[in-house]
Amino acid sequence: MNIDLTDTTSGRINAALVRARRAMGSPAVGMVLTLVIVTDEGSHYDALKAASDASKEHPSRILVVVRRPGRSPRDRATARLDAEVRVGGETGTGETVLLRLHGELANHAHSVVLPLLLPDAPVVLWWPADPPEYPSKDPLGALAQRRITDAAETEDPVAALRGRAAAYAPGDTDLAWTRVTLWRSVLAAALDQKQTRVTRAVVEGEEYNPSSELLALWLADRLGVPVERVLSGGPGITAVRLATDEGDICLDRGDGSLATLSVPGQPDRSVALHRRSTAELIAEELRRLDPDETYARAVRFGLDRLVRGQVAEVEAAEAAQAEAARAPGGEQAPAQVVVHPDSERMARATAARLITVIADAQTARGRAHVALTGGRNGNALLAALAQAPGRDAVDWSRVDLWWGDERFLPDGDPDRNHTQAREALLDALALDPSRVHPMPASDGPHGDDVDAAAEAYAAELAAAADGGSGDGGPGGGPGGAVPAFDVLLLGLGPDTHVASLFPGHPAAKETGRTVVGVRQAPKPPPTRISLTLPAIRAAREVWLLAAGEDKAGAAAGALAAGDPARTPAAGARGRERTLWILDEKAAALLSESARG
Ligand SMILES: O=C(O)[C@H](O)[C@@H](O)[C@H](O)[C@H](O)COP(=O)(O)O
């Protein structure tokens, strides 16, 4: 039975429900909960359909709240409640009330809903999209034992998960979490059955997929091992791999709905992991109304603690481009990792190591080319070098100093890497000024034309390659256009950037030039000059410096090797040596084998 009420009240709606139930001859006693859906005019039909299907398993009173505050001041001044009451029929044994709150009333939904709640029955609130920032503090949310959101229905699902974590209160849940129930139960069963130690996990799923993130967070929290989040073409989650002492447990759905579960020592078996409808997800959520502690732990585990991996299926073009960017003719040396107890000892030890390499280069070739980096770790190394007892083993007048990148600011600006390097070390050394090659400043001869400034630096490098070191040929970058740096230093960004090559930024994919201008860099200041990966790879040795837990995910992700366009640090390799210099905190997520 359907009853339409215009300009009505909650009391009249309740009376209409009683009349309709009497007419249907079915008491309200069979209903077990009130499901309140807060949505908009355009989406209420789909949400109501899903809820009605879900409530077949849980006879419910469904209240759909559509706020219509109105556009004009006159509209907004009015306060009117319209309702469509439906009992029986397609709602099954439940009943639904579609509530349209016009004008000022749209700001008082809870006062309309409260009198309509089933007495002495739990309340579930569902925002199909656009939930409040703090669901439990929302006036309607405060009425509910269960508050359902959906991170997949947001502009930035990963940011939405961060918001869910910050706002979490017992009773909160999210359909992105509900979507991983089947994956979790299959993996938990496989782990319970195969009592073996898991050393690492990988979750593969399409980019910006919140369920992939939550599955990875759940595994990281449950297993206490590094969990790598790797991007794939999807749809949704495509595979989970658990590395164990006996081989990988792998649950792979690919792009279908039938997954294959592989457990070492057992025959593969197929598992149904179909992508469930919203109605199925809501039905699952209505089954249990106690706070979901497992969700609480997973969503609050910390997205930054996941290891960020690469695209599982790197496009052929990108892979070919990465291959083309390798140093001409030179194989890239395998990465070595050295881990120091803390950042102070890391800086001191690396200063001693650098002195040795520079002195050896001068013995072998009469001079040394060193490329410096900016950032905390780069400057800490220079400060340690200034204090190093062996500092004078180097003839600093025969050292050519270059930069891997520079902030494009006026000369002498405190934020320039050159300024910071002078303060940390250079002003204390007997350097030959003609051998100190800072990158151009924004108040130099090229003004604020960062591209012209980059080209000028590329020319300076090429001149040093041809006339200077005598070995800028085969060891140089594209066409021998840079000196063969004896050591090129790089700091590591938490997003795996090196120099000013940021993930997904065109500069990280550059293969034709040695130096580029960088605009809109995610790390301030936004305009920079940077060597490109081919120029970096011209170095004999590339040393990557990272200290602190905020670098753990980046270090593990980059060392897992992958597409340099998305993980620039993975493309920073030396011709003779690639050395990762970490402190324990930055090494925390490395696998035992990666620690060297
Ligand atoms: O100009 C810069 O900012 C650096 O060259 C940059 O690449 C830096 O090395 C990394 O962002 C790591 O910086 P921290 O060592 O400070 O973390």
PDBQT file of the ligand as one rigid body, heavy atoms in Angstrom, charges set to zero:
ROOT
HETATM    1  O1  LIG A 601      65.777  19.811  -3.180  1.00  0.00    +0.000 OA
HETATM    2  C1  LIG A 601      65.400  18.908  -2.452  1.00  0.00    +0.000 C 
HETATM    3  O2  LIG A 601      64.455  19.001  -1.687  1.00  0.00    +0.000 OA
HETATM    4  C2  LIG A 601      66.130  17.594  -2.432  1.00  0.00    +0.000 C 
HETATM    5  O3  LIG A 601      67.055  17.497  -3.404  1.00  0.00    +0.000 OA
HETATM    6  C3  LIG A 601      65.194  16.444  -2.402  1.00  0.00    +0.000 C 
HETATM    7  O4  LIG A 601      65.318  15.520  -3.449  1.00  0.00    +0.000 OA
HETATM    8  C4  LIG A 601      65.490  15.776  -1.074  1.00  0.00    +0.000 C 
HETATM    9  O5  LIG A 601      66.762  15.143  -1.177  1.00  0.00    +0.000 OA
HETATM   10  C5  LIG A 601      64.451  14.751  -0.724  1.00  0.00    +0.000 C 
HETATM   11  O6  LIG A 601      63.198  15.399  -0.723  1.00  0.00    +0.000 OA
HETATM   12  C6  LIG A 601      64.705  14.166   0.675  1.00  0.00    +0.000 C 
HETATM   13  O7  LIG A 601      64.726  15.225   1.580  1.00  0.00    +0.000 OA
HETATM   14  P1  LIG A 601      65.018  14.926   3.149  1.00  0.00    +0.000 P 
HETATM   15  O8  LIG A 601      66.363  14.273   3.207  1.00  0.00    +0.000 OA
HETATM   16  O9  LIG A 601      64.950  16.257   3.793  1.00  0.00    +0.000 OA
HETATM   17  O10 LIG A 601      63.919  14.014   3.603  1.00  0.00    +0.000 OA
ENDROOT
TORSDOF 0
